[in-house]
Amino acid sequence: MVRFGVFLIILALIAGTVGCDLFAPPSNKLEIRTWYDLDAIRGNLTGSYILMEDLNSATPGYDELAGPTANGGEGWQPIGSQDAPFTGSFEGPGGQVPVGYLLADLFINRPNEDDVGLFSAVGQSGVIKNLDVTNITVIGQGAVGSVAGFNGGTVSNLCPTASVTGNQSVGGLVGVNEGNVTKCYSGGDVTGGESVGGLVGTNVGTMSNSGSGCSVTGNLSVGGLVGGNEGTVSNSNSYGSVTGNLGVGGLVGTNGDSDPGALSSCVSHGTVTGNSYVGGLVGANTNEGSTVSDSYSTGSVAGSLSVGGLVGLNEGSTVTDCYSIGNVTGSTRAGGLVGFSIGGAVTSSFWDIETSGQATSSGGRGKTTAEMQDIDTFSGVGWDIVTVSLGGTNPKYIWNIVNGVMYPYLSHWF
């Protein structure tokens, strides 16, 4: 105790000698303490900024800049643009979320505008990280998200809770991602027309270690995590309910369109309801070169045409080392694992014929619940899987299983 007390005295003396606060942010970061400070970012889109106080409805500048009465009822004016994107950094004071300071109560009502969010557009060198964002309301047209309409940079360690509404490329965090989204999780409600996702509306970049618990509603390419994917999504999950019309998936609505998409080590647990091309993990897996690997879904799936426990439509694409166990209900081309596969390949993948209520599938192998909880089912076809004890994990393998007790699970989620 004496040594510790002396240490604190010395620390204080050093701080007084150099005339600085040892716990202050680095001198090259500009502090954000009010909505006025945040608004001033648009005057220097290359600067480095750090949030040092809660920003909410009680913070100076809210009514004029960020509330429902600001800017003639349009609320917050998104920072930057496609022509002049934000290329600096904006972060919270900690290395992870929650970080102690919230950005809350932001309101945006711009239904006829594109690239709508806290930031309109984030450029290639732009960074947004370590923020807890809550109670956000955003309404826009195309490329709509709570934090960024368009992201070409890096967005990481964010946990937005928001209500986001738009027409095309609508996401709980980002509308269109051409950069990198990692370690982010969204909650709330997302509603749109085409390419609607709980975290990202349209992804043509990379997404990893992220998740969504949003309730997602849309028409075309509607997913619990991503609406339309032409990039890569890995180590990610979704839990919220998903409702749509065409291309509706628990994790991704449509994987692959103009360009192929890739999903690996992903999980979906939410309920999925749609009309055509409806899947527990992916609604439509299309485009030669699109892949789904080492992933599974557990939620119930209901639709009319091409309805599958894992994938609704698999067209010219591949599904490898995957399984599904959710109940599947469909009028035409309903399958335990895949509703309809044409020109594609489904290998080393399984579904539970008991829990799904489906004895057939357009690809994959049906197994009983007991067989689905037996390591021999999976190791026999070359899965990277190992037996562990209850409550244990072995990250050296992609898959772990408590043999005879549980279904396989991804080791990195434990």
Secondary structure, 3 states (H helix, E strand, C coil): CHHHHHHHHHHHHHHHHHCCCCCCCCCCCEEECCHHHHHHHHHCCCCEEEECCCECCCCCCHHHHHCCCHHHHCECCCECCCCCCECCEEECCCCCCCCCCEEECCEEECCCCCCECCEEEECCCCEEEEEEEECEEEECCEEECCCEEEECCEEEEECCEEEEECCEEEECCEEEECCEEECCEEEEEEECCEEEECCEEEECCEEECCEECCEEECCEEEECCEEEECCEEECCEECCCEECCEEEECCEEEECCCCCCEEECCEECCCEECCEEEECCEEEEECCCCEEECCEECCCEECCEEEECCEEEEECCEEECCEECCCEECCEEEECCEEEEECCEEECCEEEHHHHCCCCCCCCEEECHHHHCCHHHHHCCCCCEEECCCCCCCCCCCEEECCCCCCCEEHHHC
